[in-house]
Amino acid sequence: MTRTYTMGARAEAVAETRRRIIDAHFELGRERMFPDISLEDVAAAAGVSVQTILRHFQTRAGLTEATMDHAIAVVTEERHAPVGDVDAAVAAIVGHYEDRGQTALLMLAQEASDPQVAELTRRGRAMHRTWVTDVFAPFIGPRDPLIDLLVVATDVYTWKLLRIDRRHSQARTEKLICRMARSLLESAQQKGRSS
């Protein structure tokens, strides 16, 4: 019984160390370009040694891959919105961009020079398209060309243009994005009725 408990506690400690390392890398990536984050930086932030990081992930690329998987899972959860509720969907996406929009823009700035970051941004784009397809499912079909327009209306670059470049408040940004989404959906419904 003691041996089983000891092995369980050890496995839990290993999993917790792994989580701390990934979380540290993820948080550092919010502020700096991934090529500028050394294993020493991650080790210091996680409270472990570089050797511990390598024992868990073998290479820097292995750590980045695990961090990307973690990032996609976290972002998917943060962007959760009720299906068919345009206001709630826009509030969720704008809230997400308020917290992580600058990080997303930092990742997009790195995609041309870092293949792993390019893979993360590719996965992020696919995730956003899936989010649009799922959230607006009551209004559109899975192959509806309107999906492209809704992807643009709710994209991080749209948030950047309104919130950062135009300096609108979060509430105003939400209203404008919601207005775009509603206009697109209403236009499609009117077109459908007239066909």
Backbone as CSV, one residue per row, in Angstrom:
resi,resn,N_x,N_y,N_z,CA_x,CA_y,CA_z,C_x,C_y,C_z
1,MET,0.830,-1.193,0.000,0.000,0.000,0.000,0.875,1.257,0.000
2,THR,1.914,1.279,0.843,2.800,2.437,0.913,3.506,2.657,-0.417
3,ARG,3.943,1.560,-1.051,4.635,1.671,-2.338,3.715,2.280,-3.402
4,THR,2.449,1.847,-3.439,1.492,2.387,-4.397,1.279,3.875,-4.153
5,TYR,1.130,4.251,-2.889,0.929,5.655,-2.540,2.153,6.478,-2.941
6,THR,3.350,5.954,-2.661,4.588,6.664,-2.994,4.711,6.854,-4.502
7,MET,4.392,5.810,-5.276,4.469,5.922,-6.727,3.431,6.920,-7.242
8,GLY,2.227,6.918,-6.655,1.190,7.870,-7.049,1.597,9.297,-6.729
9,ALA,2.166,9.505,-5.563,2.615,10.844,-5.159,3.752,11.310,-6.059
10,ARG,4.643,10.403,-6.408,5.757,10.757,-7.294,5.244,11.135,-8.681
11,ALA,4.306,10.355,-9.211,3.740,10.662,-10.529,3.022,12.013,-10.503
12,GLU,2.333,12.291,-9.412,1.641,13.571,-9.276,2.647,14.726,-9.221
13,ALA,3.751,14.513,-8.509,4.786,15.559,-8.422,5.431,15.806,-9.787
14,VAL,5.652,14.742,-10.546,6.222,14.871,-11.894,5.258,15.648,-12.794
15,ALA,3.966,15.312,-12.723,2.962,16.000,-13.540,2.873,17.474,-13.146
16,GLU,2.952,17.770,-11.857,2.891,19.161,-11.382,4.110,19.955,-11.867
17,THR,5.284,19.340,-11.835,6.495,20.015,-12.331,6.352,20.305,-13.822
18,ARG,5.856,19.345,-14.551,5.638,19.522,-15.990,4.670,20.688,-16.245
19,ARG,3.562,20.735,-15.492,2.584,21.828,-15.630,3.225,23.181,-15.325
20,ARG,4.039,23.246,-14.276,4.701,24.508,-13.913,5.616,24.987,-15.025
21,ILE,6.340,24.077,-15.643,7.254,24.433,-16.727,6.463,24.963,-17.924
22,ILE,5.412,24.246,-18.308,4.590,24.673,-19.444,3.939,26.025,-19.145
23,ASP,3.383,26.172,-17.950,2.755,27.449,-17.574,3.758,28.595,-17.625
24,ALA,4.980,28.349,-17.154,6.018,29.391,-17.167,6.351,29.793,-18.601
25,HIS,6.518,28.817,-19.472,6.824,29.097,-20.880,5.664,29.851,-21.538
26,PHE,4.448,29.414,-21.260,3.239,30.041,-21.798,3.153,31.506,-21.360
27,GLU,3.391,31.772,-20.089,3.314,33.142,-19.567,4.437,34.024,-20.124
28,LEU,5.640,33.485,-20.236,6.747,34.257,-20.824,6.431,34.610,-22.278
29,GLY,5.737,33.705,-22.969,5.366,33.936,-24.363,4.333,35.026,-24.547
30,ARG,3.708,35.446,-23.472,2.753,36.554,-23.556,3.465,37.891,-23.744
31,GLU,4.723,37.940,-23.331,5.449,39.209,-23.328,6.619,39.261,-24.299
32,ARG,7.134,38.097,-24.671,8.346,38.074,-25.498,8.205,37.089,-26.635
33,MET,8.977,37.334,-27.677,9.004,36.401,-28.802,9.642,35.096,-28.342
34,PHE,9.109,33.986,-28.833,9.606,32.678,-28.399,11.112,32.494,-28.603
35,PRO,11.699,32.957,-29.727,13.149,32.786,-29.864,13.950,33.545,-28.796
36,ASP,13.326,34.551,-28.178,13.995,35.334,-27.139,13.851,34.741,-25.742
37,ILE,13.127,33.637,-25.629,12.922,32.995,-24.326,13.883,31.810,-24.226
38,SER,14.828,31.913,-23.331,15.802,30.829,-23.171,15.269,29.777,-22.203
39,LEU,15.859,28.615,-22.253,15.498,27.575,-21.285,15.823,28.043,-19.871
40,GLU,16.861,28.858,-19.727,17.205,29.418,-18.415,16.078,30.319,-17.899
41,ASP,15.482,31.099,-18.801,14.353,31.959,-18.418,13.171,31.112,-17.926
42,VAL,12.874,30.058,-18.669,11.762,29.182,-18.302,12.053,28.499,-16.973
43,ALA,13.277,28.010,-16.816,13.662,27.332,-15.574,13.502,28.268,-14.378
44,ALA,13.968,29.509,-14.519,13.858,30.474,-13.418,12.396,30.754,-13.083
45,ALA,11.578,30.930,-14.104,10.157,31.230,-13.881,9.415,30.051,-13.253
46,ALA,9.827,28.830,-13.610,9.161,27.628,-13.097,9.756,27.147,-11.778
47,GLY,10.914,27.687,-11.406,11.566,27.252,-10.170,12.190,25.872,-10.283
48,VAL,12.718,25.575,-11.484,13.375,24.282,-11.720,14.710,24.531,-12.413
49,SER,15.451,23.482,-12.677,16.711,23.610,-13.419,16.466,23.358,-14.903
50,VAL,17.393,23.797,-15.720,17.322,23.519,-17.161,17.330,22.007,-17.385
51,GLN,18.115,21.296,-16.584,18.183,19.841,-16.710,16.813,19.200,-16.470
52,THR,16.051,19.755,-15.539,14.700,19.239,-15.279,13.806,19.449,-16.496
53,ILE,13.921,20.608,-17.122,13.135,20.876,-18.339,13.488,19.858,-19.413
54,LEU,14.780,19.627,-19.619,15.217,18.681,-20.652,14.808,17.250,-20.312
55,ARG,14.785,16.910,-19.025,14.342,15.574,-18.619,12.860,15.379,-18.992
56,HIS,12.063,16.433,-18.861,10.629,16.340,-19.162,10.316,16.433,-20.651
57,PHE,11.063,17.276,-21.390,10.687,17.587,-22.777,11.768,17.237,-23.807
58,GLN,12.905,16.766,-23.382,14.034,16.375,-24.226,14.713,17.561,-24.922
59,THR,13.938,18.420,-25.567,14.521,19.536,-26.322,13.676,20.798,-26.120
60,ARG,14.228,21.899,-26.552,13.478,23.161,-26.538,12.238,23.033,-27.432
61,ALA,12.397,22.381,-28.576,11.266,22.168,-29.495,10.179,21.334,-28.827
62,GLY,10.569,20.352,-28.037,9.596,19.535,-27.307,8.812,20.365,-26.299
63,LEU,9.486,21.277,-25.634,8.813,22.182,-24.696,7.845,23.093,-25.446
64,THR,8.279,23.627,-26.571,7.421,24.521,-27.352,6.192,23.786,-27.847
65,GLU,6.345,22.556,-28.296,5.210,21.749,-28.769,4.207,21.516,-27.637
66,ALA,4.694,21.162,-26.464,3.800,20.947,-25.316,3.112,22.247,-24.915
67,THR,3.829,23.355,-25.002,3.244,24.656,-24.671,2.167,25.037,-25.674
68,MET,2.388,24.732,-26.963,1.378,25.024,-27.988,0.103,24.231,-27.723
69,ASP,0.236,22.957,-27.383,-0.944,22.140,-27.079,-1.707,22.739,-25.894
70,HIS,-0.955,23.157,-24.882,-1.550,23.784,-23.696,-2.251,25.088,-24.077
71,ALA,-1.600,25.897,-24.901,-2.159,27.191,-25.311,-3.483,27.006,-26.050
72,ILE,-3.544,26.064,-26.964,-4.773,25.815,-27.718,-5.894,25.384,-26.777
73,ALA,-5.580,24.523,-25.816,-6.604,24.070,-24.858,-7.102,25.232,-24.002
74,VAL,-6.197,26.062,-23.512,-6.578,27.204,-22.667,-7.435,28.187,-23.450
75,VAL,-6.981,28.521,-24.652,-7.694,29.510,-25.471,-9.073,28.987,-25.872
76,THR,-9.173,27.720,-26.207,-10.476,27.132,-26.553,-11.446,27.292,-25.392
77,GLU,-10.979,27.038,-24.196,-11.831,27.173,-23.007,-12.206,28.627,-22.757
78,GLU,-11.260,29.529,-22.899,-11.518,30.949,-22.649,-12.530,31.544,-23.623
79,ARG,-12.589,31.016,-24.825,-13.461,31.572,-25.858,-14.840,30.902,-25.890
80,HIS,-15.106,30.039,-24.955,-16.379,29.318,-24.941,-17.543,30.315,-24.902
81,ALA,-18.532,30.073,-25.755,-19.723,30.940,-25.809,-20.929,30.083,-26.153
82,PRO,-22.107,30.490,-25.690,-23.310,29.727,-26.014,-23.632,29.784,-27.506
83,VAL,-24.021,28.678,-28.044,-24.353,28.581,-29.471,-25.585,29.427,-29.772
84,GLY,-25.472,30.243,-30.817,-26.606,31.022,-31.283,-26.831,32.344,-30.575
85,ASP,-26.019,32.676,-29.587,-26.167,33.933,-28.854,-25.080,34.901,-29.338
86,VAL,-25.450,35.769,-30.282,-24.476,36.662,-30.916,-23.824,37.579,-29.885
87,ASP,-24.626,38.184,-28.994,-24.078,39.099,-27.989,-23.066,38.394,-27.080
88,ALA,-23.439,37.209,-26.598,-22.543,36.462,-25.704,-21.282,36.021,-26.440
89,ALA,-21.430,35.623,-27.693,-20.263,35.194,-28.481,-19.283,36.342,-28.659
90,VAL,-19.806,37.507,-29.024,-18.928,38.670,-29.227,-18.312,39.106,-27.910
91,ALA,-19.088,39.089,-26.834,-18.532,39.438,-25.520,-17.400,38.480,-25.141
92,ALA,-17.587,37.187,-25.417,-16.555,36.195,-25.093,-15.291,36.432,-25.908
93,ILE,-15.443,36.694,-27.203,-14.261,36.849,-28.053,-13.530,38.149,-27.743
94,VAL,-14.272,39.217,-27.505,-13.618,40.488,-27.161,-12.946,40.372,-25.794
95,GLY,-13.599,39.729,-24.837,-12.980,39.502,-23.528,-11.689,38.709,-23.649
96,HIS,-11.719,37.710,-24.510,-10.512,36.913,-24.752,-9.411,37.781,-25.352
97,TYR,-9.757,38.614,-26.331,-8.754,39.486,-26.953,-8.229,40.525,-25.969
98,GLU,-9.074,40.979,-25.071,-8.612,41.931,-24.053,-7.499,41.305,-23.222
99,ASP,-7.637,40.021,-22.940,-6.632,39.324,-22.131,-5.453,38.820,-22.959
100,ARG,-5.719,38.309,-24.146,-4.669,37.633,-24.912,-4.441,38.191,-26.311
101,GLY,-5.108,39.268,-26.666,-4.962,39.820,-28.008,-3.542,40.252,-28.335
102,GLN,-2.895,40.905,-27.393,-1.507,41.345,-27.626,-0.587,40.134,-27.837
103,THR,-0.849,39.071,-27.092,-0.055,37.841,-27.263,-0.287,37.247,-28.645
104,ALA,-1.546,37.209,-29.069,-1.860,36.680,-30.403,-1.155,37.498,-31.476
105,LEU,-1.162,38.809,-31.339,-0.477,39.674,-32.307,1.033,39.432,-32.289
106,LEU,1.581,39.202,-31.106,3.011,38.885,-30.992,3.333,37.568,-31.701
107,MET,2.457,36.577,-31.545,2.648,35.292,-32.231,2.577,35.481,-33.744
108,LEU,1.599,36.243,-34.203,1.446,36.471,-35.638,2.658,37.195,-36.219
109,ALA,3.281,38.061,-35.436,4.482,38.770,-35.892,5.671,37.827,-36.048
110,GLN,5.628,36.678,-35.375,6.747,35.729,-35.413,6.564,34.609,-36.421
111,GLU,5.376,34.463,-36.977,5.082,33.267,-37.755,5.954,33.100,-38.998
112,ALA,6.401,34.192,-39.589,7.221,34.084,-40.798,8.643,33.629,-40.491
113,SER,9.074,33.812,-39.259,10.472,33.507,-38.928,10.645,32.287,-38.030
114,ASP,9.554,31.722,-37.538,9.667,30.587,-36.617,8.645,29.521,-37.010
115,PRO,9.092,28.370,-37.520,8.162,27.334,-37.990,7.212,26.826,-36.898
116,GLN,7.680,26.744,-35.667,6.795,26.270,-34.599,5.707,27.299,-34.295
117,VAL,6.065,28.564,-34.300,5.061,29.605,-34.078,4.096,29.635,-35.267
118,ALA,4.606,29.429,-36.476,3.741,29.375,-37.660,2.721,28.246,-37.515
119,GLU,3.139,27.129,-36.954,2.214,26.018,-36.725,1.164,26.403,-35.686
120,LEU,1.586,27.099,-34.640,0.643,27.545,-33.613,-0.382,28.514,-34.199
121,THR,0.067,29.469,-35.004,-0.878,30.423,-35.588,-1.801,29.724,-36.598
122,ARG,-1.295,28.721,-37.306,-2.147,27.942,-38.214,-3.247,27.244,-37.412
123,ARG,-2.851,26.637,-36.311,-3.828,25.959,-35.454,-4.807,26.967,-34.846
124,GLY,-4.305,28.146,-34.494,-5.163,29.191,-33.948,-6.212,29.652,-34.945
125,ARG,-5.794,29.809,-36.200,-6.749,30.204,-37.250,-7.830,29.135,-37.442
126,ALA,-7.396,27.879,-37.448,-8.353,26.773,-37.594,-9.310,26.739,-36.406
127,MET,-8.786,26.983,-35.207,-9.618,27.004,-34.010,-10.639,28.132,-34.097
128,HIS,-10.207,29.307,-34.574,-11.127,30.442,-34.681,-12.236,30.141,-35.686
129,ARG,-11.884,29.543,-36.800,-12.892,29.197,-37.811,-13.895,28.192,-37.245
130,THR,-13.399,27.214,-36.507,-14.289,26.239,-35.870,-15.202,26.925,-34.863
131,TRP,-14.645,27.861,-34.100,-15.437,28.620,-33.125,-16.575,29.357,-33.838
132,VAL,-16.254,30.041,-34.923,-17.274,30.773,-35.687,-18.342,29.805,-36.197
133,THR,-17.916,28.709,-36.787,-18.855,27.721,-37.335,-19.764,27.164,-36.247
134,ASP,-19.188,26.884,-35.072,-19.977,26.315,-33.971,-20.919,27.342,-33.345
135,VAL,-20.397,28.521,-33.029,-21.185,29.528,-32.311,-22.335,30.062,-33.162
136,PHE,-22.083,30.222,-34.456,-23.116,30.764,-35.339,-23.867,29.670,-36.105
137,ALA,-23.741,28.428,-35.667,-24.351,27.283,-36.354,-25.856,27.430,-36.609
138,PRO,-26.647,28.005,-35.691,-28.086,28.125,-35.984,-28.395,29.041,-37.176
139,PHE,-27.427,29.863,-37.551,-27.670,30.848,-38.612,-27.030,30.477,-39.948
140,ILE,-26.054,29.585,-39.914,-25.279,29.278,-41.123,-25.030,27.781,-41.247
141,GLY,-24.768,27.349,-42.466,-24.394,25.965,-42.700,-22.887,25.796,-42.597
142,PRO,-22.407,24.568,-42.505,-20.970,24.323,-42.316,-20.092,24.757,-43.494
143,ARG,-20.678,24.945,-44.675,-19.904,25.370,-45.840,-20.339,26.748,-46.348
144,ASP,-21.089,27.438,-45.546,-21.621,28.744,-45.924,-20.486,29.747,-46.145
145,PRO,-20.474,30.467,-47.282,-19.432,31.471,-47.514,-19.457,32.598,-46.472
146,LEU,-20.569,32.727,-45.776,-20.690,33.733,-44.719,-19.691,33.472,-43.587
147,ILE,-19.265,32.238,-43.442,-18.282,31.901,-42.401,-17.033,32.772,-42.550
148,ASP,-16.546,32.932,-43.773,-15.346,33.754,-43.986,-15.548,35.174,-43.469
149,LEU,-16.709,35.748,-43.740,-16.986,37.117,-43.308,-17.104,37.211,-41.790
150,LEU,-17.717,36.201,-41.163,-17.826,36.196,-39.703,-16.468,35.965,-39.045
151,VAL,-15.615,35.182,-39.692,-14.242,35.004,-39.192,-13.533,36.353,-39.169
152,VAL,-13.659,37.119,-40.243,-13.026,38.439,-40.315,-13.633,39.388,-39.281
153,ALA,-14.949,39.395,-39.159,-15.618,40.307,-38.227,-15.199,40.069,-36.783
154,THR,-14.860,38.817,-36.458,-14.514,38.470,-35.078,-13.023,38.174,-34.896
155,ASP,-12.214,38.527,-35.866,-10.777,38.227,-35.837,-10.013,39.171,-34.906
156,VAL,-8.854,38.723,-34.454,-8.008,39.543,-33.576,-7.568,40.827,-34.272
157,TYR,-7.394,40.802,-35.589,-6.999,42.018,-36.301,-8.146,43.042,-36.320
158,THR,-9.379,42.560,-36.353,-10.523,43.466,-36.273,-10.557,44.119,-34.899
159,TRP,-10.342,43.301,-33.854,-10.252,43.832,-32.485,-9.134,44.871,-32.398
160,LYS,-7.964,44.557,-32.975,-6.819,45.476,-32.938,-7.167,46.802,-33.611
161,LEU,-7.764,46.720,-34.782,-8.116,47.935,-35.521,-9.042,48.834,-34.698
162,LEU,-10.053,48.229,-34.084,-11.033,49.017,-33.323,-10.504,49.439,-31.951
163,ARG,-9.895,48.515,-31.255,-9.513,48.747,-29.850,-8.192,49.486,-29.715
164,ILE,-7.206,49.101,-30.495,-5.869,49.686,-30.353,-5.681,50.847,-31.327
165,ASP,-5.923,50.594,-32.611,-5.681,51.636,-33.613,-6.688,52.785,-33.493
166,ARG,-7.970,52.460,-33.358,-9.010,53.492,-33.274,-9.268,53.933,-31.831
167,ARG,-8.716,53.211,-30.877,-8.806,53.537,-29.437,-10.238,53.560,-28.891
168,HIS,-11.061,52.669,-29.406,-12.410,52.543,-28.862,-12.330,51.808,-27.520
169,SER,-13.291,52.028,-26.670,-13.371,51.296,-25.404,-13.697,49.836,-25.697
170,GLN,-13.537,49.002,-24.693,-13.895,47.594,-24.859,-15.382,47.470,-25.189
171,ALA,-16.220,48.227,-24.473,-17.668,48.161,-24.708,-18.023,48.601,-26.133
172,ARG,-17.389,49.675,-26.600,-17.656,50.170,-27.957,-17.171,49.157,-28.996
173,THR,-16.016,48.588,-28.754,-15.476,47.565,-29.659,-16.438,46.386,-29.757
174,GLU,-16.943,45.961,-28.601,-17.916,44.875,-28.572,-19.150,45.225,-29.402
175,LYS,-19.664,46.428,-29.210,-20.865,46.858,-29.945,-20.623,46.862,-31.444
176,LEU,-19.459,47.354,-31.865,-19.169,47.435,-33.299,-19.013,46.054,-33.928
177,ILE,-18.325,45.163,-33.232,-18.154,43.796,-33.749,-19.510,43.088,-33.784
178,CYS,-20.297,43.294,-32.753,-21.638,42.700,-32.705,-22.485,43.225,-33.865
179,ARG,-22.374,44.510,-34.123,-23.129,45.116,-35.228,-22.729,44.503,-36.564
180,MET,-21.419,44.284,-36.752,-20.957,43.644,-37.997,-21.528,42.237,-38.122
181,ALA,-21.410,41.467,-37.041,-21.883,40.080,-37.072,-23.387,40.031,-37.340
182,ARG,-24.146,40.869,-36.643,-25.600,40.888,-36.831,-25.969,41.318,-38.260
183,SER,-25.257,42.311,-38.785,-25.531,42.771,-40.158,-25.293,41.651,-41.162
184,LEU,-24.214,40.927,-40.977,-23.915,39.810,-41.877,-25.002,38.741,-41.791
185,LEU,-25.392,38.415,-40.570,-26.404,37.369,-40.385,-27.761,37.807,-40.915
186,GLU,-28.142,39.049,-40.666,-29.426,39.557,-41.157,-29.446,39.622,-42.678
187,SER,-28.347,40.037,-43.264,-28.255,40.105,-44.717,-28.425,38.711,-45.328
188,ALA,-27.804,37.725,-44.718,-27.907,36.349,-45.218,-29.333,35.832,-45.065
189,GLN,-29.995,36.177,-43.947,-31.374,35.724,-43.733,-32.314,36.379,-44.751
190,GLN,-32.121,37.670,-45.014,-32.958,38.354,-46.004,-32.755,37.773,-47.393
191,LYS,-31.511,37.480,-47.699,-31.198,36.888,-49.011,-31.870,35.523,-49.131
192,GLY,-31.844,34.770,-48.030,-32.462,33.440,-48.016,-33.967,33.513,-48.196
193,ARG,-34.593,34.529,-47.582,-36.044,34.690,-47.709,-36.446,35.113,-49.114
194,SER,-35.570,35.889,-49.785,-35.905,36.384,-51.115,-35.591,35.381,-52.220
195,SER,-34.884,34.311,-51.865,-34.528,33.315,-52.887,-35.705,32.424,-53.213
